[in-house]
Amino acid sequence: MATILNGDAVTLRPATPDDVPRLAVIRDTPEVRARWRGEADLAAEVAEDLADPETEVFAVEFEGRVVGAVQWYAENDPEYRHAGIDVFLDPAVHGRGLGTDAVRTLARHLLTALGHHRLVIDPAADNEAAIRCYAKVGFRPVGVMRQYERGADGSWHDGLLMDLLADDLT
């Protein structure tokens, strides 16, 4: 049986191939593409993400429609065990707290049901909206990862490593 997670406003359910066209449209919006980038065939990239055995992708539903995706991966080495989260939402629903709800809902699941004690997330250092969202969930800045990610223009940009321990979840 598939894991369905209910937040205050959003529902997270395992993404399926039927979600690929909608998620590709969202990934192609200028605001999302600027952060998530992608090649010309975003549908193929989204399908590849869903097929990756190392990552679990949930469709984020709000009011009965898919508005984005939240995904997680695990580092299972017992000496370093933790999980990481990534999220994107349709800009049409930004500013409603849905990202916070989606991240909090997944974080709660990872900490309580799957027994992780630490979660990480790594927004671009200049992505103030994402950083505020994650802080509302309880993530704290760990440090700036200099020249962490190559931008669409080929230049390197800083990332912010944030983490959340089980007791930090709000």
Secondary structure, DSSP 4 states (H G I P E B T S, - for coil): ----EE-SS-EEEE--GGGHHHHHHHHTSHHHHHHH---S-HHHHHHHHHH-TTEEEEEEEETTEEEEEEEEEEE--TTT-EEEEEEEE-GGGTTSSHHHHHHHHHHHIIIIIS--SEEEE--BTT-HHHHHHHHHHT-EEEEEEEEEEE-TTS-EEEEEEEEEEGGG--
